[in-house]
Amino acid sequence: MRRSNRSYRNFMLAGASALTIGAIGATSFAYAQTASPAAGDDLQEIVVTGLRKSIESSQAIKQNSEQMVDSITATDIGALPDRSVTEALQRISGITIQRTPDPRDADRISVEGDGVQVRGLSWVRGEFNGRDSFSAKSGRTLSFADIPSELMAGVDVYKNPSADLVEGGIGGTINLRTRLPFDSEERILAYSADYSYGDLVGKGKPSGSALYSDRWNTGIGEVGVLIDVADGKFASRTDTVSVDPFQARTDLVPGQTVYVPTGFGYRSLEFTRERKGIVGALQWRPSSDLEFTAQYIRSEATEESLENAIGLDSGTGNGPAAGTSFKYDAQGNYISGTIADTVGGTTNNPDVIDSRYDIKESVTSDYSLHMKWTPTKNWNISGDAQYIDATSKQLDFTVFEALTNPLSAATLTLNGSGLPTINIPANSSFISNPANYYYNAAMDYHNNNEAHEWAERLDAEYSFDDADWLKSFRFGVRHTDRKSITRETNYNWGGVVQSWGANGIQTLNQTTPGASSASVWPLQNFYRGGVTVPTQFVIPSASLSKGFYNGVAAQLKALSAADSFGNWVPFNGDYSSYNGGGAGVNTQTEETTAGYALVRFEHDVPFFGGNKPFDGNVGFRVVNTDAQGSGNANFVTVTNLNGAPSSDLAFANGARTVISGGRNYTDLLPSVNLRLKLRDDLQWRFAFAQSIVRPDFSQLQPSLNIGATAGLLDSSGHCQSLGTGATGNCVYQWTGYAGNPNLKPMRSNQFDTSIEWYFAPTGSITAAVFNKDVFDFITTSPQNVAFTNNGVTRNVLVVQPYNAGQGSVKGFEFGYTQFYDFLPGILSGLGFQGNVTFVQSEGGRNAAANPYDATQVTNAAPTSTSLPLEGMSKWSYNLAGIYQKGPFEFRLAYNWRQRYLLTTSAANINIPAWSDDYGQLDASFFYTVNSYLKVGVEAANLTDAQTRILVGYPGHLTYHNWVDADRRYAFVIRGSL
């Protein structure tokens, strides 16, 4: 521990010294850029609008705040600098976004980006106007991708909190700000409209927003009204080429271990998203010392995708086709060859021909009433009452096909990290005929979730008159009562017609005759022509996958055929019937009561021979959490035991009982924020805080599923393992999967120090060093726990989340912004923004996404191979060239992040997946026609950047997916009347 503390002190001192030297060293450069005009020179006023005004407002917030905060400001109504909240957030130093909607789903990409990490950590708290907000899926976090960016007045990111900020974000707190009628002295009627187009999907979608705001003096005081509505549509397409994980082989090259992929294929996914939102606000100021604000915020998002996929799983026994051989690199990795199902074979059987439809709908409604009262010049009192109602539901349905005869062996050539070359020989007349296909499997998944919360708070601040040090004393209390109900099924895969039932196979033209059975997938312009693919395949009709009940009817008809050997049973609508794998109905409640006290101070202090302004705040927050939940305990009937003790049979009696559990705990969270103003434009900060993040509701679920592994008594009377599925006469081991309602929150001690130099209203150099020591990581692994059922107690090796270990996250950020007004003529409109972030972790633990999935648990548990924290890139940076002069406004922005661990266990392949280095170039151009109208074009992914996914463990990673997405263009008009 002493060594760790010494290392930390050295790290912080070195970082602070480096920041100070860097800021001082940069002084001459920036002063040269902003030199004062000589006496007698004419001073020209710079009219600040658009991007420049946004940068100026954001910089002022950061500079004047008592604590560390980064902001984005939408000075043009209805216009963040980027088209989505997530894409705008990634421009802030220390913030990265992932490109998959679900980290475990490494095969599907989110074009706009999805999950948000702050300094490499995904434990981020989301707020609307300083109040709770969340989506219903987990009941804990806010999906920023669901929020219409047109509604935002700004976004604030708090990386190290003060005591008056609500607890719950170790990574940080992101506050989304909306507008209020009293923000403007005048009436506002603003609008925006655009048409966005994706060049790969070949489709366009319209979007629009409108805002009305006004205020009046009336007989009952001043009244203000605001209504802001937005409806944004978006369409995209992604084309993916996949190569399955490599397997070690010793049978292909004598005396050598080589590594060969087990399959490959391609998929195309069309995606649409609609974001609707409304903000309504009513403000009333009956007197100069009293103000009321009522707000209603509703965000609604619908995501819909249709995916077609072809995959050839040649299997672990595959090999070079007859008369061919494989080529390998110096490490024995496969480079190229013609792959057949068997060594010396001539064919491949397509393992996947499917059509998958997924639709998600989420709605979050926020009702709040705020009061602000200043009874005297020293007292400021405010209060809030809030109610949140969130719902979400999802249908995911896949129809699988198979061909009645195999295809010829296919060739695969790998080109390093570049796009592989694939050639699948196929007879066009054969693959385009529905009579050569049959339904072989189906899979459905459903959820229907809701979450609700009441929240109340009361805050007061007393300002001191002429106190030597004390500026004010702030204190408050807060109470919340939240309920989350999650209803979901497992991913329910089952066979419809299996190949061994050949006599009973009904082909598509027999099962669902006509156009409703299948459609031709022409594969036009697949991957922009970069991959050689067959001219067409017949795939299940979209009407079957989109129309769930139509698809079910078609599958059930195929199932009814003689010798189908199918076992798929579609969801019957009863979530409570699910009793394993974490599915079913999960009800969680959480009540919190918090109080805080905060002292704000300011004073001049001696520093290097002079007095310097010194201010900040010191405080603490105390919060009590009472979390409770209910679920099911399932004791699976053991059917493969003969002659086992009656007590074992009594324990495994097939009982299903309701269980409940929870935890009550209290946390004391101190915080310190200090600022020393070395000059009016140069300041040093230091911050310390303790933070918590509570476990996800899915991890807290008091759910239990217990089964047994049969064994056989040996001559000594010991029960020996027989392996899974074998019949025995004793229980070798009781095993189970469970949630854990006794989990504690994760905690952190976090330190930040920064140097900030603001040499112009839109010019700054800032640098920060940070360290977070994180405790009680939540991980998932087996533990022996005693359980009692039917009067019998047994020790069960149960896999469940638990708190274990500690680690640290440390790094630095550097940012630079400047407009070069000193340049002559039209060049004086040039500007630049850039930032870079470095993050590294030690001792962190990844939690399996689902304690009921043994493969995930195995990969998340500590192994001889050390994996970094999921979602953490060591390096990331942003570069933006800006030009604003007269009516012209232009931005060219590049965002890049380094390779990072996406998940410890990717779906279907069950090994770690990594997202490779990724950089994207975006641009925007606007022309201000007059004070009422601005027109422009926005473009994203101008260089057609590819997203690449790797799989495996450090030291032996192989590329798995290459994904091409749209270049996106939007034609925009916005203005005010």
Stockholm file with secondary structure:
# STOCKHOLM 1.0

chainA/1-977         MRRSNRSYRNFMLAGASALTIGAIGATSFAYAQTASPAAGDDLQEIVVTGLRKSIESSQAIKQNSEQMVDSITATDIGALPDRSVTEALQRISGITIQRTPDPRDADRISVEGDGVQVRGLSWVRGEFNGRDSFSAKSGRTLSFADIPSELMAGVDVYKNPSADLVEGGIGGTINLRTRLPFDSEERILAYSADYSYGDLVGKGKPSGSALYSDRWNTGIGEVGVLIDVADGKFASRTDTVSVDPFQARTDLVPGQTVYVPTGFGYRSLEFTRERKGIVGALQWRPSSDLEFTAQYIRSEATEESLENAIGLDSGTGNGPAAGTSFKYDAQGNYISGTIADTVGGTTNNPDVIDSRYDIKESVTSDYSLHMKWTPTKNWNISGDAQYIDATSKQLDFTVFEALTNPLSAATLTLNGSGLPTINIPANSSFISNPANYYYNAAMDYHNNNEAHEWAERLDAEYSFDDADWLKSFRFGVRHTDRKSITRETNYNWGGVVQSWGANGIQTLNQTTPGASSASVWPLQNFYRGGVTVPTQFVIPSASLSKGFYNGVAAQLKALSAADSFGNWVPFNGDYSSYNGGGAGVNTQTEETTAGYALVRFEHDVPFFGGNKPFDGNVGFRVVNTDAQGSGNANFVTVTNLNGAPSSDLAFANGARTVISGGRNYTDLLPSVNLRLKLRDDLQWRFAFAQSIVRPDFSQLQPSLNIGATAGLLDSSGHCQSLGTGATGNCVYQWTGYAGNPNLKPMRSNQFDTSIEWYFAPTGSITAAVFNKDVFDFITTSPQNVAFTNNGVTRNVLVVQPYNAGQGSVKGFEFGYTQFYDFLPGILSGLGFQGNVTFVQSEGGRNAAANPYDATQVTNAAPTSTSLPLEGMSKWSYNLAGIYQKGPFEFRLAYNWRQRYLLTTSAANINIPAWSDDYGQLDASFFYTVNSYLKVGVEAANLTDAQTRILVGYPGHLTYHNWVDADRRYAFVIRGSL
#=GR chainA/1-977 SS CHHHHHHHHHHHHHHHHHHHHHHHHTHHHHHHHTCCCCTTCCCCCCCCCHHHHHHHHHHHHHHHCSSCEEEEECCSTTCCSSSSHHHHHTTSTTEEECSSSSTTCTTCCCTTCCCEEETTBCCEEEEETTEECCCTTTSSCCCGGGSCGGGCSEEEEESSCCTTSCSCCSSEEEEEECCCGGGCSSCEEEEEEEEEEETTTTEEEEEEEEEEEEEEEETTEEEEEEEEEEEEEEEEEEEEEEECCEEEEEEEETTEEEEEESEEEEEEEEEEEEEEEEEEEEEEEEETTEEEEEEEEEEEEEEEEEEEEEEEECCTTCEECTTCCCEECTTSBEEEEEEESSTTCCEECEEEEEEEEEEEEEEEEEEEEEEEECSSSSEEEEEEEEEEEEEEEEEEEEEEEEESSCEECEEEEEETTEEEEEECCCCHHHHTCGGGEEEEEEEEEEEEEEEEEEEEEEEEEEECSSCSSEEEEEEEEEEEEEEEEEEECCCEEEESSCGGGGGGCCCHHHHSCSTTTEEEECCTTGGGGTSCCCSCEEEECHHHHHSHHHHHHHHHHHHTSTTCCCCCCCCCSCGGGCCSTTCEEEEEEEEEEEEEEEEEEEEEEEETTEEEEEEEEEEEEEEEEEEEEEEEEEECCCCSBSSCCHHHHHHTSCCEEEEEEEEEEEEEEEEEEEEEEEETTEEEEEEEEEEEECCCHHHHCCCEEEEEEEEEECTTSCEEECCTTCCBSEEEEEEEEECCTTCCCEEEEEEEEEEEEEEETTEEEEEEEEEEEEESCEEEEEEEEEEEETTEEEEEEEEEEEECCEEEEEEEEEEEEEECTTSCGGGGGEEEEEEEEEEEEESCCCCCSCTTCHHHHHHHSCCSSCCCCTTCCSEEEEEEEEEEETTEEEEEEEEEECCEEEESSCTTTCSCEEECCEEEEEEEEEEEEETTEEEEEEEECTTCCCEEEEEEETTEEEEEEEEEECCEEEEEEEEEC
#=GC SS_cons         CHHHHHHHHHHHHHHHHHHHHHHHHTHHHHHHHTCCCCTTCCCCCCCCCHHHHHHHHHHHHHHHCSSCEEEEECCSTTCCSSSSHHHHHTTSTTEEECSSSSTTCTTCCCTTCCCEEETTBCCEEEEETTEECCCTTTSSCCCGGGSCGGGCSEEEEESSCCTTSCSCCSSEEEEEECCCGGGCSSCEEEEEEEEEEETTTTEEEEEEEEEEEEEEEETTEEEEEEEEEEEEEEEEEEEEEEECCEEEEEEEETTEEEEEESEEEEEEEEEEEEEEEEEEEEEEEEETTEEEEEEEEEEEEEEEEEEEEEEEECCTTCEECTTCCCEECTTSBEEEEEEESSTTCCEECEEEEEEEEEEEEEEEEEEEEEEEECSSSSEEEEEEEEEEEEEEEEEEEEEEEEESSCEECEEEEEETTEEEEEECCCCHHHHTCGGGEEEEEEEEEEEEEEEEEEEEEEEEEEECSSCSSEEEEEEEEEEEEEEEEEEECCCEEEESSCGGGGGGCCCHHHHSCSTTTEEEECCTTGGGGTSCCCSCEEEECHHHHHSHHHHHHHHHHHHTSTTCCCCCCCCCSCGGGCCSTTCEEEEEEEEEEEEEEEEEEEEEEEETTEEEEEEEEEEEEEEEEEEEEEEEEEECCCCSBSSCCHHHHHHTSCCEEEEEEEEEEEEEEEEEEEEEEEETTEEEEEEEEEEEECCCHHHHCCCEEEEEEEEEECTTSCEEECCTTCCBSEEEEEEEEECCTTCCCEEEEEEEEEEEEEEETTEEEEEEEEEEEEESCEEEEEEEEEEEETTEEEEEEEEEEEECCEEEEEEEEEEEEEECTTSCGGGGGEEEEEEEEEEEEESCCCCCSCTTCHHHHHHHSCCSSCCCCTTCCSEEEEEEEEEEETTEEEEEEEEEECCEEEESSCTTTCSCEEECCEEEEEEEEEEEEETTEEEEEEEECTTCCCEEEEEEETTEEEEEEEEEECCEEEEEEEEEC
//
